[in-house]
């Protein structure tokens, strides 16, 4: 399996399949089909079969997929069959909400360190962790060997924070800031901007 040759758009659909399969497995459903997955996700069954075939053969024609087995294989492919330690940068309202969110660990991620540059926030406890001074961020992340980070800072601060994360050795950044950041080619960046999502939808409203 050479994942480097697989289009990123396909890799981007795998977490959707994993989420649906995990829900099915949690409900006690042992077998599913590409048709059933497609109906849940709004993706054609042919597309699902094509996507999965990029990584191997996981089901049998006429039998379908074992939900637990396929979920395990997708976790392995996405490398979330382990728990990744995550740094969270920015503890405003959004950062607080992210820090308190309980849905990360069972999906492969654990926030282990918090940073902010506001002196009034440094030292305060959020979700059982102290907020550390962002000035110490590069050294602390490097010391811990953290490779994944979330940015919940204002747009004006995002690039400088991203630069510090890259210098610390972070290779995957989830950016909540409503802006684009520039990083080296070996660093993965994904963006979460609710306004962009709503603007996309309102185009279709009458």
N, C-alpha and C positions, 0 to 999 in steps of 0.2 A: 504493500500500500504506500503510494507516494503522495502524501497529502499536499505537498508543495504544488502539484500540478492540478489540484482540484479547485475549481472556481470558488472565490470567497462567498458568492451568493449562495452556493450550496451549503458551505460550512455554516453560514448564517441561519439556515433553516433547521439545522440539527438540534439546537436548543429548544425549538418549538416542538419538534418530535419528541424529544426527551421529556419535556414538561407534560405533554399529553400522555405519554406512556407511563410516566411516574404516577399521574393521577389515576389512570386505569388500574395499574398494579395496586395502588393503595385502596381502590374500591373492590379488589379481589378478582378483577378481570384477568384471566390467564392468557387468552388469545385475542388478537385483533387482526385487522386487515388494513391494507393501504387505503381501501375504500372508506373504512370507518375513520381512520386517521384523517383522511382528506376532508370528510364531512365535518369533523370537529375543527379543523384548522383553516378551511377554505382554500385548500391546495388540492390539485387534481391527484388522483391515485397514481396516474402514470408518472407524474413528477416525483412523487414520494418514492416510488419504486426505482426510478432513475437515480435519484439522489443517493439512496441507500446502496445501490449497486456499485457506486464509486468506491465503497469501502469494504465490500465483500458480499457474501450471500448469507442473509440472516433469517430467511423464511422459506417455506416450500409452497409451490403453487397448489392451490386448493386447500391449504392448511392455514396459511396466514403466519403471523409472527407471535412468538411467545413474548408477552409484554415485558416480563422481568428480564429475560435474556437480552432482548433488544435494547432495553434501557441501560443495562450493564455495559453493553458494547458501545453505546453512544457516549456513556460517561468516560469510557476508556479512550475513545476517539477524541473527545473534547478535553481530555486530561483533567476531568473533574471526578475521577475515581479516587482522588485525594482531596485534602482541604488546603486551599491556598491562603496564606496569610496576606492580609490587605491593609494598606495604609489609607486613612481617610484624611484629606486635607481640606480644611474649611469647616468651621463649626457654627455657622449661622443657623437659621431656621431649617433649611434643607439638610445641612450636615447633621444637625441634631436628629432629624427624622431618620436619616440613613443610618446613623449610629445605633438607633434604637430598634431598627427593623430586624425582626427575628427570622427572616426567611433566607438568610445567606448560607448558614452552616450546612444545612441538609442538602444544599445544592452545590457545595464545593468551595465555599469561601468563608473566611472568618476575619472580621476587622479586629486588628490587634494593637493598633496605635493610631492616635489622633493628633493632628497638628493645626495650629492657628497662629496668626501673627498679632492678634489683639491681646494686649497685656491684661485686659479685664477678664479674658476667658482662660488664659494659661493657668494651669493648676486645678481648674474646676473638673469635677467628675461627670462624665457622660457615659451612660451605659456600663458603669463599672470600670471605666478607664479614665485616667487623667489626661486633660488636654496639654500637649507639650508645645513648647515654643517652636514655631516654624523655622527659626534660625538654626535649630539643632536637627532639622529634618534630614538633611543629606547624610550626616554621619550616623544617625540612629537607624535609618532605613538600610544603609550599607551594612551596619553592624548586624542587623537582624537577617539580612539576605532576602528582604522582601522584593518581589518582582511585579506585584500588582498593586495599583493605587486607584483611588477615586478622588476626583477633583470636584469640590463643591464650593468653589471660591467665586467672587465676582469676575465678570468677563475681563476687566482691566488687569486682574491679578493672575489670570490663568496661564499666560505664556511663561511668566517668571517662575511660577510654581511648577509648571511642567518641565522647565529647564532644570530645576533643582532635582526633580524626580528622576529625570534621565541621568543626571550626574551621579545619582545615588544607585543606579543600576536597575531602576524600574523599567520593565519592558512591555507592560500593558497598562493603559490608562483609560478609565471610564470617566468621561468629562461631562459634568452637569452644567458647566458654565456655558452661557449662550454665545459662544464664539468658537472659532476654529483655532487650534494650536498647531504649531510646527514642531515636528519631532523627527529624529533620524529614521531611516527606512526600517531598521530592525525593531522599532517600537510600534506596537499596535495601539491605536486610539479608536474608541467608539464614543459616540455622543448621545446624550439623552436631553432633549429640549422639548418639553411639553408644548410650547407655542408652535414649534415647527410641525408637530403632529397635528395640532388643531388647524393650523393654516392649510395643511394638506387636505384635511377632511372638509373644511368649509368651501373649498373649490367645487365640491359636488353637491352642495346644498342648493335647493331651489331659491 
